[in-house]
Structure formats: structure tokens, C-alpha cells
């Protein structure tokens, strides 16, 4: 009897998440964008080994691109040669691009990739956050608030 190997492929759901984004930036708006990928890049994403911790989105020739995201080479294919940190084009409507570019240039905001996921139809998407960088005092306040919530939950648990 042959045992079936359990698949680690991700059909839909989160593939990569930028956990530091909400700590370093005050996210005011979230936009979902498609991402242009090659076949082996999609297969590699489905294995869930990509990271977007150092990634950022910026404008190039009136289009939004994702820079410095890491998608490792897919090992199961002979023709899987691609650059792991290559810039990848994001698919947005013209009105969305104009809105984002206006916020970036006028208000000094930043486009931060929050996560990469597969939607219910199996299409790779990126959630972009339009955010403004937090100052050191804001970060300290967030840490203190998180610690207080943890201590409060511990006290309530011990009380019962």
C-alpha cells in the first residue's frame, strides 16, 4: 500500500505577512492589488516560503511596482530560473494609482506591502497599506499599551 504524501501547498490564504508594518507605520488605508508573476513564482509562493519584511512599493513610469520582495526559486522545475528579488508589477486601476501617487507626493505617505495571499479563485494578491511612519514615542506607547493588555489579561486569569 502506497502512502500519500501530505501536500504543503497553499490553495488560498496568507502566504507572507509583514508583521513589522503596523508597528513601524500608522496605516490609514488598505488596497488590494494583483501581482504579475511567472509560473514558477506562483508555484514557489504556493509552498509559502516567500518574505516581504524588507519589501516596499513605489512608482515607476506611472505604475506601482513591488520591490525587494523575496520569492525563492522553485526547486521542482527544470525551467525555474528567475531573480528572487526582482521588481514585480502590481495591477491597479488608473484611479487607484492616481490616488496613491497623490498621497505619496503631497502628503508624504508610504506604500507598505502588508501581506501576500491567494484569494478564493486562486489568484495571488498583495494588500498594500498607505501609511505614515511612526515616531519613536508612538512606538514606545504601542509597546506600553501591548504590555498593559498582556498584564491585565494575566491578572484577570489569576483572579478567577
C-alpha positions in Angstrom: 0.0 0.0 0.0 1.4 3.4 -1.0 1.1 6.3 1.4 0.2 9.6 0.1 2.4 12.5 1.0 0.6 15.4 2.7 0.7 18.4 0.5 2.1 21.7 1.9 0.7 23.8 -0.9 -1.4 26.8 0.0 -4.6 26.9 -2.2 -5.9 30.2 -0.6 -5.0 32.2 2.4 -1.9 34.1 3.7 1.4 33.3 2.1 3.6 36.0 3.5 2.9 38.7 6.1 4.8 41.8 7.1 4.4 41.8 10.9 6.5 44.9 11.5 4.4 47.1 9.1 1.7 48.0 11.7 4.4 48.7 14.3 6.5 51.0 12.1 3.7 52.7 10.2 0.3 54.2 11.0 -1.8 52.5 8.3 -4.7 54.8 7.1 -5.9 53.0 4.0 -5.6 49.4 2.6 -5.8 48.5 -1.0 -5.8 45.0 -2.6 -3.7 44.7 -5.8 -3.0 41.9 -8.2 0.6 40.9 -8.8 2.3 39.9 -12.1 4.1 36.6 -11.6 5.6 33.9 -13.7 4.6 30.3 -13.4 7.5 29.1 -11.2 7.0 32.1 -8.9 3.4 31.1 -8.3 4.4 27.6 -7.5 7.1 28.8 -5.1 4.5 31.1 -3.5 2.1 28.2 -3.0 4.8 26.5 -1.0 4.7 29.5 1.4 8.4 30.3 1.6 8.4 34.0 0.5 9.0 37.0 2.7 8.1 40.7 2.3 9.7 42.0 5.5 12.0 44.4 3.6 9.7 44.9 0.7 8.3 48.3 -0.4 6.0 49.6 -3.2 6.9 52.6 -5.3 6.1 54.3 -8.6 8.0 53.6 -11.8 6.7 55.0 -15.1 3.2 55.9 -13.7 2.8 52.3 -12.4 3.1 50.8 -9.0 5.8 48.1 -8.5 6.8 45.9 -5.6 10.5 46.0 -4.8 12.7 43.7 -2.7 10.2 41.0 -2.1 11.8 37.6 -1.8 10.3 34.7 -3.7 12.7 31.8 -3.7 13.4 29.7 -6.8 11.0 26.8 -7.3 13.0 23.5 -7.0 10.6 21.2 -8.7 11.1 22.5 -12.3 13.8 22.5 -14.8 12.9 25.9 -16.2 12.5 27.7 -12.9 15.3 30.3 -13.3 14.1 33.8 -12.2 15.5 36.5 -10.0 14.2 36.0 -6.4 14.2 39.8 -5.6 13.1 41.1 -9.0 10.7 44.1 -9.1 7.2 42.9 -9.7 4.4 45.0 -11.3 1.2 45.5 -9.3 -2.1 45.5 -11.0 -4.3 48.5 -10.0 -6.9 50.7 -11.7 -5.8 54.1 -13.0 -7.9 55.9 -10.4 -6.3 53.9 -7.6 -2.8 54.6 -9.0 -3.6 58.3 -9.2 -5.0 58.4 -5.6 -1.9 56.5 -4.3 0.6 58.7 -6.2 -1.2 61.8 -5.0 -1.0 60.7 -1.4 2.7 59.8 -1.7 3.8 63.0 -3.3 1.5 65.5 -1.5 1.1 64.1 2.0 4.4 62.2 2.4 2.8 58.8 2.9 4.4 55.5 2.1 3.1 52.4 0.4 3.8 49.3 2.6 3.0 45.8 1.5 1.2 44.2 4.4 0.7 40.6 3.1 0.6 38.4 0.0 -2.3 35.9 -0.2 -4.3 33.8 -2.6 -7.9 34.7 -2.9 -10.8 32.2 -3.2 -10.2 32.0 -7.0 -6.5 31.1 -6.5 -5.2 34.4 -7.7 -2.1 35.9 -6.0 -2.9 39.3 -4.4 -1.0 41.9 -2.3 -2.5 44.1 0.4 -0.9 47.5 0.3 -1.2 49.9 3.2 -1.0 53.6 2.8 0.8 54.7 5.9 2.8 57.3 7.6 6.0 56.4 9.6 5.6 56.4 13.4 7.9 58.3 15.6 9.9 56.7 18.4 7.5 57.9 21.1 4.5 56.4 19.2 6.3 53.1 19.1 7.1 53.2 22.8 3.4 54.0 23.5 2.3 51.0 21.4 4.7 48.7 23.3 3.5 50.0 26.7 -0.1 49.5 25.6 0.5 46.0 24.5 2.3 45.1 27.7 -0.5 46.5 29.8 -3.1 44.4 27.9 -1.0 41.3 28.5 -0.6 42.1 32.2 -4.3 42.9 32.6 -5.2 39.6 30.9 -2.8 37.7 33.3 -4.3 39.5 36.3 -7.8 38.6 35.3 -6.9 35.0 34.7 -5.2 34.7 38.1 -8.2 36.4 39.8 -10.6 33.7 38.7 
